[in-house]
Amino acid sequence: MENWGAIFEFATRVLTKPGDVRSLGAVTIVPHEVAHQWFGDLVTLDWWDNVWLNESFARWFDRKTTIKFHPEFYTLTNYVADKHNVIAADVKNTAVPVQRNLTDAGSFGFIDPSIFVYNKGSHVLETVQNYIGEEAMQKGLQRYLKDYQFGNATPSRLWSSIEKATGVKVAAIGDSYIRQTGVPLLTVDAQCAGDKTYVSITQESFPNQNVYPASRWTIPVTLAYGDALEQRKTFVFDQNATQLELPGCTAVLAGPTGRTTT
Amino acid sequence: MTNYSDQSWSDLLGKIQNLASNQALLANVSADGQRLFEVNRITQAQLDQIKAVTKLPPLLMAKMQENEAKIAAGEVGGDPFPHALRFQGSLTLRENLPR
């Protein structure tokens, strides 16, 4: 528990008996609660709806920290697997938006289902960082913490701070992922003619059983292309279809999360 | 999640080993293929080809397969939401969508 300046945790969850292998939870719980000192404590949620601003940041940082310092426990490939767990959950009829209306709730069960409040939100933050870059994200979050220290946060305030610090628009991207259920499905058709490749991209909702299915997202798309797929082109895609040209005759890989990996 | 036309899949898989050092990328393309196959957007033959070309080292492969087994068994998500679900934004009701 992330009490400010007094993190409480069961010893058995953090400490490992001599001879036993540490669990992933034992490795991630400390950076998770430390991240909460800023995200949740210094800046706290405005209402229960916004709890993902606590938990998604804490999850994002506990995973980033573990990937960097304990790759024997968790790698970027594990994070990819986690993203696909989120996708599997997000296409069910039990899916709910990361940012919800909890006018009936008070504190009861406000973090459930946790896969959205913790995991999906962390992938949305990763997507925003992929799009604007790690250094810009750091500046944006520093601005956010300064703007709302000892105060309350909402998604609009988060996006606004990032935009003020970086000059890059992220609100439409972030909102389209946190306020809707499901995931977008891009379909790419790349055809060579002459010395150019003409790329057609459409978006639709990945087949789902959502109660309120979304139909369109604002997606930071990164294309990898070139002889060895070494070239990159990133753009924001918020229509049902678009077309663009790439130099040369080339295969194309499209990443809908601001980079080609995750 | 990204799908490709048949020709674009073929072109991509012919080049993707250029990114073989990026195992997370290969894992993601492979998992995308699995998701697309589950909703009949690609064929079994295409999925087999994707998995063959994006083959991961045994340990990583085992982790991804373990994860896919959890998804296939429905062990991911599906937890009940204890509150009334309300309209969240500019969404379209399912019954109004042309099918």
Interface residues (C-beta under 8 A of the other chain):
Chain A: T75 L76 T77 N78 Y79 V80 A81 K83 H84 N85 V86 I87 A88 A89 D90 K92 T94 A95 V96 P97 Q99 R100 N101 L102 T103 D104 A105 F108 G109 D112 P113 S114 I115 D175 R179 Q180 V183 P184 L185 L186 T187 V188 D189 A190 Q191 F206 P207 N210 V211 Y212 P213 A214 S215 A224 D227 A228 L229 E230 T250 A251 V252 L253 A254 G255 P256 T260 T261 T262
Chain B: M1 T2 N3 Y4 S5 Q7 S8 D11 L12 G14 K15 I16 N18 L19 N22 Q23 A24 L25 A27 N28 V29 A31 Q34 R35 V39 R41 L56 L60 K63 M64 N67 E68 K70 I71 V76 G77 G78 D79 P80 F81 P82 H83 A84 L85 R86 F87 Q88 G89 L91 T92 L93 R94 L97
